[in-house]
Amino acid sequence: MSKIYGAIEAGGTKFVCAVSDENMNILKRVKIPTTVPEETMAEVFKFFDEDPVCAMGIGSFGPIDVNRKSETYGYITTTPKQGWANYDFLGDMKRHYDIPYVWTTDVNVAAYGELKRGAARGKESCVYLTVGTGVGGGGVINGQLLEGYGHPEMGHMLLRRHPEDKYEGKCPFHHDCLEGLCAGPAVEARHHGVKAYDIPKDDKDWEIEAYYLAQACMTYTLVLSPEKIIFGGGVSKQEQLFPMIRQSFKEQMNGYVKTPDLDDYIVHVELGDDAGITGCLLLAIEADK
């Protein structure tokens, strides 16, 4: 009988759980609302009890503890999501299933999925940025998930303000960080409550958004030198942004470092909503080797 592998993409709104065979054929998948751990995890365990797996990849919303030397390794830590702060996610999983695990962020698994099966396949490195209700970023450098004492928080870098932007920023911690200026709620607040998908594509506010996202891309380029920068989330559906981000990136970088052709460097997510679950399954299969 062939082995099967498990994946959990744990989001703040929903969990996606899946099992696949060793060839990445998804055999079963379920979406579970993210309510409180007692309710959500009961459904997770019910799903995997029906199809025992030999290894599992988990990509979770955060912040989470990825430091193996930490006493709270495997925990969701300071999240504002009710009931989930200081929850021992990985420990709870291990108490139910004694198997190998890969534990990382939801954006790291999406980056890994895109590297192996999506927009960055054939490369050794990429950065994946999701811009939606919040801004999160993950990365793979030299084939390895980007982690250290903690995990990347790419959405909270501080930015140089656009000269025409008077909006103070939405982030309760930093105000005018990338998330505070570029996430969906910030775009809508800057436009007096109009939903992002209703803002005309030629509106000046998109130029401001592109300026900040390009500035972030420049920082990722200077610090990490990835082979691809991939955008997902709601912003990736605003196709008019991509030429603007590339042009602003070119202007801000001002020829300082060499990059791949920008049309092939700053790109749209290829796997869409499947990037994360793909990354989880790939990591699970590798953990079993």
N, C-alpha and C positions, 0 to 999 in steps of 0.2 A: 504494500500500500504506500502510495507516495506521501511525502510529508506535506503538511499545510502550515501556513504562517499567518500571524495576526498583525493587525495594524489598528492603532487608535489615533485619530486626528481630533484632539480635544480642543474645541473652540469655546469661546465664551457664550455663544448662542446655541450651538449643537455639537455633539460628538458624532463623528463618523467612524464606525467600526467595520472592519472587513477581514475576510480570510482569503488567502490565495494558495494556489499550488506553487511548486518551486519554479515554475515558468512564468510567474506573475499573472496567471489567469485568475481573476477575481471570481471566487465561487459563491460568495455571499457578502452582502453589505447591508448595513442598517444605519439610520440616522436617529439619534436620541437627543431630546431637548436637554440643554444644560440648565438644570434647576438647582438642586442642592445635592451634595455628594451622596447622601443616603439613597435618594431616588435615582439619580443618573447612574451611579455605579452599580446599583442592583440590576439595572437593565444591561449594563456592560457585561457583568458576570453571567447573566442569563444567556446572552449572545454567545460568549466564548465557552460556556459549559456545554453547549450543544455541539460545538466543533473544536475540540481541544487542539491547540497549536503547539508547535515545538520551539518557537521563538517569536518575539514580538517587538515591533518598533512603535514607540509612542512619541508623538509630537504634541506638546501641550501649550495652551495659552499661558501667559506668565504674569509677573515674573516667577520663574522656577529656579530651584537650586540644582545646578548641573555639576557642582564641584564634588567629586567622589570622596574627598577628604573631609567634607563638611558633615556635621551631625544631622543636618536636615537635607542631605542629598536625596533627591527624589520627591521633594515637597513642592507644591505650589506655595509661594511665600506671601507677598504683600498685595495680592490682587484685591481690588475693591469688589469683586464678584462675591455676592453674599453667600456665606457658608464655605467658601473655598480657600480662604486665607489660612495658611499653615496646615494645609491638608497633605497628609503623607500618601500621595498618589501612587508612587512606585512601590512603597512598602505594602500598601493595600493590595496591589496587583500580585506582588510576590507571595503574600499570604494565601492567595487563591491558587496561583499557578507557579510552580517551581521550574521556571524555564529561563533561558537567556533573554535579556531585554536591552534595547537601546532607548535611552531616555534623553530627549532634547526638546527644543522649542518647535512650535508649529511652523514657524518661518524657516528654521533650519531644515526641517524635513522637506518643505516645499522647495528650498534651494537644492537639496540633494536629488529630489525627483526631477527637477528641471535639468540638473547637470547630467544625469544618467539617461533620461528618456525624453527630455524636452528641449527647450531653446538653447541649452548649453551642452547638449550631448557632443561627445568627442573632445570636450575641454577638460581641464583639470581644476578650474576655479570659476566661481560665479558669486554674485551677490543677488539675493532675491529681496525685493521690497514690496510689501503690500500696503496700499494706501486706501483706506476705507473709513470706518468709524474711528479707527486709530491708525497709527503708522508703525509697522513692525518690519524688522529686517533680519535676514539670516544669511549665512555664507558658507561656502565650501572653498577651502584654499588647499592646493596641492592634494586634492581628493579627500581632505579631512574636514569634518564639521568644525566650524569656527566657534571655539569655546576656550575659556581660560579659567580665571578665578570665578567668573560667572559667564553668562551668555551675552551676545551682542544686544544692545538696546539702541539700534540705529535710528529709531524714530525720535530720539531725544537729544540729538546734537543741536547745539545752539547755532543760529544762523545770522548772517549779515542781512539786515532788513532791506527789502526793496524800497527804493526812495519814494515810491508813490503809495506804499501800503501803510495805512494808519491803524489797522486792526491790531489790538494788543496781544492777541493769542489766546488759545482755548485751554492749553495745558495747565492744570492746577499746580503742577510742580515748577514749571519753567516758563510758562506763558509763551514766549516766542521761540520755542524749539521747533524742529521740523513737524512733529505731530501737532503742536499748538497752532501752527500756521497753515498746514497743508491737509490735515485730515478732513473728512467729509463735514463734520460739524463746524470746522473753521471756515471752509469754503462757503457754507450756507450762512453762517453768521456774518461774514464779510459782505454777503449779498442780501442782507436783511431777511434771512429766513427762507429764501428761495432754495428749493432742493437742487442739488448739483445737476441732476439730469434735465432740469428745466432752465438752466442758465444758458443763454445763447452761446454757441461755440466760438463766436468772434468777440465775446465780451472781454474787456480789459483784465478782469480777474483771473482768467486762464493764463494770461501772460505772467501775472504775479505768481501763480501756482507753478508754472514752468520754471520760472527763475529760481524758486526755492528748491524744487526737485533737481534741477540741474546743479545747483550748488551742493546738494547732498551727494549727487553722483561724482562731482569733482572731489569731494572729501574721501569717498570710498575709493576712488581711483588713486589718489595720492597716498592713502594709508595701506590699502590692501592690494592694489593693482590686479583686480580680477580680469578675467577674459570676457566676461559678459556681465551686464547689469540688467536684471529682469524685473519688470513691474507687473504686479498683480493687484487684486482688489478692485474696488469700484472705479478708481482713477484710470485703471487700464482700459476701461470701456470708453474713455474720452479720447478717441483716436486723434483728435486735433492736437492733443498735448505733445505727442511724441516728436514731431518735427520742431516744435517750439522748445522742448527740453534739449534736444540735440543742438539746436542753434545757440541757445543760451549757454549750454555747456562749453561749446566751442569758444564763445566770447569770453566766458569767465576763466577758462583754462588758459586762453591766450597763447596757445602753442607751447606751453611749458613742458608737458610730457607727451610722449607718443602713446596713442591708443589705437585699437583697431578702427576700421571705418565706422563712423558713428551710427550709420543705419544698421550695422550688424553688432553694435556694442551696447546701445541702450534700446532694449527691445521689450515687446509684449510677452507675457507669460504664454507658453505654448500648451501646457497641459490643463490650463484653466483651473477649475475646482478640484481636479484630480491630482494636482501637483503634490499636495501633502500626503495623501494616502499612498501614492506611488512611492514617495520617499520612505515612508514608514515600512512598507513591504520590502523594499530593497534592503533597508538596514536590517530588518528581521532576518532575511535570508542570509545576509553576510554574517550576522551574529551567530548563526548556527554552523558556520564553517569551522 
